[in-house]
């Protein structure tokens, strides 16, 4: 397996781990949802006063129901598990995992472009470029495998 595929696999493990950490954190909040007051939490309150984007985020969090929070946490954990499955498959040079990674990466590109259009940020440019590079490289690897199998 090429070094590039190992790097992509490690990147997928990292992204999956982050997603699962976020999902389990949201589930923990869901378990304590009835007693948790977003507006009065001292740390969150101090963060929100310094950043208008966090104010918007915390006001959105305050508007969601416990059931919605549970669904979001399950979805985020499922996305993390999908990243791990992709990573293992890519590590073992499985074409199905590379196809899965290409399609799951392609799904994010329109959202990332939309984010750039409405809220430009260099971090989003970097994320979009990395995603395009990963998807492009995996498509190249899949195309190379297809050409080799025809010979």
N, C-alpha and C positions, 0 to 999 in steps of 0.2 A: 504494500500500500504506500502511496506517495505521502510525503511529509505534509503537503497541502490538505489532503483528506484527513490526516490526523489532527491538524489544526482546526479544521471545520468541525470535526467530531468533538474536540475539546470545547469549542465555542458553543456547540449545541448542549453539551453537558452543563456548561456555565449558565446559559440562558434557561435551561430546564430547572436547574437548582434555584435560580432567582425566582422563577415563576412559582415553584412549589413553596418556597419560603413566603412569598407574598400571599399565595392561596391559603396556606396554613395560618398565617397571621390574620387574614380576613375571617377565616373560620373561627379563630380564637375570639375575635371581636364579635362575631355572630353569637357565640355561646354566652357572651356577657352583654348582648345587645340591649336588653331592657334596662340595665343599670348604667350603661355608658352614655355620658353626655358630652358630645363632641364640642359643643360651644364652651363648656366650662372646664375642659381638661387643661391644666396649666401649661403643659409643654406645647400642646397643639395651639392653644390660644396665643402664646408668645411667638410661635412660628408664623401663625397666620397674620399677625400684626406687621411682620417684616416683609411678607411676600404676598402680593395681590393674587398671584396664581394659586397659592395655597389657600387663600380665602375662598376662591371659587371652588377649589377641590373639596374643602371642608364643608362648605355650604351644600355641595352636591351630596357628600356623604351623609349629612344630616337629613337630607330629603329622601333617602332610600329606605326601604323597609327591611326588616330582618330576613324575610324570605328572598328578596332580591340579593341581599348580601350573601346569603347561603349559595344561591345560584352562581353568583360571580366567583366565589371562592372555589366552588367545584369546577367551574370552567377554567379558571386560572391553573388549578392543580392538574387538570386533564391536559392542558397545553404544555405544562412542564413535563408530564410523563411522556407525551408525544415527542418532545425534544430529546428526552433520554433514549426513547426507542430509535429515533433517527440517528442519534449519536452512536449507539451500539451497532446498528446496521451499517453505517458509514465506516466505522472502525474496522468491521469485518468485510468491507468491500462488497456489500450487497446492493445490487442495482435497485431493488424495491425501496430501500432506504434513501438512496440518492434521488429517485423519482419523488418520493414523499417529501424530501427536503426541498426539492425544486418547487413543487406545487405549494407547499406551505410558505416558502419564501416569497413566491410570486403573489400570494394573497396579501402580504403586507405592503408591497410596493405602492399600490394606489393610495392606501391610507397614509403612508409616509410622504408621498408627493402632496397630498391634500394638506397634511400638517405643515409642510414647507410653504405652501402657498399662503395659508392663513396665519401661521405663526412661525416665521422664519427663525431658524437658530442653527448655529454651526454644529451643534451636537446632532441635530436631526439630519443635517447634510452627511455627517460621518456615518450615522446609522444607515441611511439610505445607500451610501456608497458601499459599505461593507455588505449589506444585503444583496445589492446588485452583483458585487464581485463573487459572493458565495454561490448565488443562483447561477450566474454565468459560468463559473468554473465547474459546478456540478453538471450543468447541461453539456459543457464541453467533454467532461469525463464520460457521460452517458453516450454522447455521440461517438466518441472514440471507441468505446466498448462495442457499439452497434456496428461500426465499420470493421473492427477486428473480427467480430463474429461472422461477418459476411465473407471473409477471406477464407 
